[in-house]
Amino acid sequence: MQTILLVEDNEMNRDMLSRRLKRKGYEVVLAVDGQQGIDMCLQNPPALMLLDMSLPVKDGWQVAREMKATPALQHIPIIALTAHAMADDRQRALLAGCDDYDTKPVDLPRLLGKIAHLLGAAE
């Protein structure tokens, strides 16, 4: 079973998305801020990270940059999750080191396709 780390500070989003991912067969671990997400990756690297970009402590942009600059973590695919849906937000997320980008509210079939694509590419 592949593990997805969901880094999301909004409890409702965290609960809804983690339940839906678990139903699809993923193991889901949760972090509530950017620093906790990095720490959890260092302790037990997930197959993929879903990263909210508006986080306390360290925002998603900073988390993505730090992860891609850390040799032990740079292989972990990151999908940015954000309510910001402007064209330059996607570009900004990719430049920060995210491997893909998805908008909130989450369209689960679209997000699952992106997860499958990145996990397939990571194997």
N, C-alpha and C positions, 0 to 999 in steps of 0.2 A: 504494500500500500504506500503510495507516494504522499509525502507530507508537504502541506502548504502552510506557510507562515502568513497569517493575516495580521497586518499592522494597521489598526484602525482604532481611533479614540472614541468613536460614537458607538455606544453600547447597542443601540437598535440595529445599526448597520452590521456590526460585528456579529450579533446573534443571528440575524437573518441570513447573512452570507455564509457563516460557518455551518449552520444547519443544512443549507442547500448544498454546500460542497460535500459535507459528510454523506448526504443521501446519494451523491454521485460517486461515492467510494473513496474519497480522499480523507486522509487523516489531517485534521486542522489544529494548529496551535496558534495561540493568540498573543499579541503584544499590543499594549495600549499607547505607547509612545515610540518615537524614533530610536532613542537610545536603547530601550528594551528590545526592540527589533534587532538591532545590531548585536547586542549581547546574546540574544537567543540563537542567532545565526552562528556566532563563534562557538557556543556551547554544543549545539546540535544542528548542523546545517540542514535546512529544508531542501526539498526538490525545487521549490519555487516560492517567491515572496509576492504577495499582493500588498501593495504599499499605498496607503492613503497619503496624499501629498500635504495635507494640512494637519500636522500633528504637533502635540506639545513636546517640549524638551529639544528634540531635533526634528525639523520638518522633513518631508519625504525627499525634497531636492538634496538636502545635506546627507541623508541616509544613503541615497543612491550613489552619490559621489564617493562617500566613504567606503561603501561596499565594493565598488568597482576599483578603488585604489588599494584594496586589501587583498593580497594574493590568495589567502585562504577563503575569501568570500566572492571573488569576482566571477566565479563560474555559475553562481546562483542566478537564474533568470528572475527579473523583477518586472511586474506589471504595475504601472502607476494607476491608482484609482483616484479620480478627482471630479469634483462638481464643476470645475473650470473646463468649459468645452470650447474654448477659443482655439483656432488653428495653431497659434504660437505656443499654447500650453502643451500640446502634444510634442512639438519640436523641442520645447524647453525640457520636458521630461526625458526625451530620448537623449538629448545632449548631456543631461545630468547622469546618464548611465542606465536608465530604464530600458528594458528590452521591448516593451510594448506599453500601450496606454489604453485605458478604458474610462468611460465617463460614468458618473452617478446621475440618476439611479442606475444601478447595474442591470444590464440586459444579460440575464444568466446564460442563455444559449450562446450569445456572442462571446461572453467572457470564457465560458467553458471551451469554446473553439480556440481561443488564444492560449489558454492554459495547455490544452492538448498539443497544440502546435509547438509551444516552447518546451514542454516536457518531452515530446517526441524528438525535438532537435537536440535536447540535452543528453539523451541516452547514448 
